[in-house]
Amino acid sequence: MKRKVYNFSPGPALLPADVMEIAQREFLDYKGSGMSILEVSHRSGVFQEVIENAEANLRQLMAIPENYEVLFLQGGASTQFAMVPLNLMKNGKAAFWDTGRWSERAIAEAEKYGNTQVLSSSRDRNYSYVPPLDLDKVSPETDYLHITTNNTIFGTRLSQIPDSKKIPLVADMSSNILSETYQVEDFGLIYAGAQKNIGPAGMTVVIIRKDLIGSAHELCPKMLNYQTHSEKNSLYNTPPTFAIYLTGLVFKWTLDMGGVSALEVQNRKKAQLLYDFIDSSSFYSANISEPDRSWMNICFKTPDGESDLKLVGFAEEKGCMFLKGHRSVGGLRASLYNSMNLEGVEYLVEVLDEFQK
Ligand SMILES: *Cc1c(COP(=O)(O)O)cnc(C)c1O
């Protein structure tokens, strides 16, 4: 299916057209059941197969080892900011690599439950770079080290994953999960809200090493305890069934596209194309320098705020949607998640070129 517009929204973001066509075809009558997947019990065999396939496909995509649980939860990445300390802060100590607004929020929640140590922060320059991290500063009884692998608002990406040794590494991968290869073994816990790179809003994926389950704070609400959801295979209460179904279709699509490594090649190419154009133009400039540049959220600007706004309108008329930067950064931002194809980025470059001329 050919789309009418190219959608550069930071999230909720575009989904593969092929996935939505399948969902549309199956919408009223899921695989001959006579019912929509929206209507069936989460305990039915029909849904059981949906959730099992989704998990199996994600396990294959990320090569998730057996000693990790995969959970499909609600509440967005923001609920994980609290859920992580409630479950992992046994010694009441957590360390943070503060690289953006979302790291800040994770720190603010963790502070309620124990001591937080900010190892390094780029807040001084509005998160426009990734600050160096000195792991020697981490005290040994730290319960976890929290990082944000891609900073959606500011357009930065961690080009290196810290080796935190025995301290579990917790990663917010909301805006770049499945966009590049990570070794799950390097992490104690990975979480991601689905609505950026892998599905619709309403579902959060958590990948957690099994030994980290079962030592939640005594006041931890049952719904916020990883153990509750792991014991019941994400079916303790009614899960976001339609979001799990759609995300499962995106996992299948990702496999069909050649998996994460194939998409990584395409993602690098897409980002490079846009950065190269921006760098070679005297009209546009990029906010972030190498090696900190995000492949998913490309932040840039024209010489002045007025032209930024004009460009947003001009681009929308040409079918390039949602290029306005986040209000805390200003300027422009193009989000190039997995579902954005190379043609979309080539077209965006044409439109940007036409505007500058
Ligand atoms: C969008 C985003 C969040 C917040 O996600 P919600 O699902 O809205 O809670 C957290 N972290 C990162 C990196 C994000 O991009």
The ligand as a MOL file (V3000), in Angstrom:
LIG
                    3D

  0  0  0     0  0            999 V3000
M  V30 BEGIN CTAB
M  V30 COUNTS 15 15 0 0 0
M  V30 BEGIN ATOM
M  V30 1 C 8.3780 8.5210 24.9910 0
M  V30 2 C 9.3950 8.0920 25.9530 0
M  V30 3 C 9.0870 7.8180 27.2950 0
M  V30 4 C 7.6890 8.0090 27.8610 0
M  V30 5 O 6.8860 7.0210 27.3820 0
M  V30 6 P 5.3590 6.8440 27.8570 0
M  V30 7 O 5.0160 5.5450 27.2300 0
M  V30 8 O 4.6010 8.0080 27.3080 0
M  V30 9 O 5.3300 6.8000 29.3180 0
M  V30 10 C 10.0930 7.3680 28.1210 0
M  V30 11 N 11.3420 7.2000 27.6720 0
M  V30 12 C 11.6960 7.4600 26.3970 0
M  V30 13 C 13.1020 7.2510 25.9560 0
M  V30 14 C 10.7350 7.9170 25.4970 0
M  V30 15 O 11.0810 8.1710 24.2220 0
M  V30 END ATOM
M  V30 BEGIN BOND
M  V30 1 1 1 2
M  V30 2 1 2 3
M  V30 3 2 2 14
M  V30 4 1 3 4
M  V30 5 2 3 10
M  V30 6 1 4 5
M  V30 7 1 5 6
M  V30 8 2 6 7
M  V30 9 1 6 8
M  V30 10 1 6 9
M  V30 11 1 10 11
M  V30 12 2 11 12
M  V30 13 1 12 13
M  V30 14 1 12 14
M  V30 15 1 14 15
M  V30 END BOND
M  V30 END CTAB
M  END
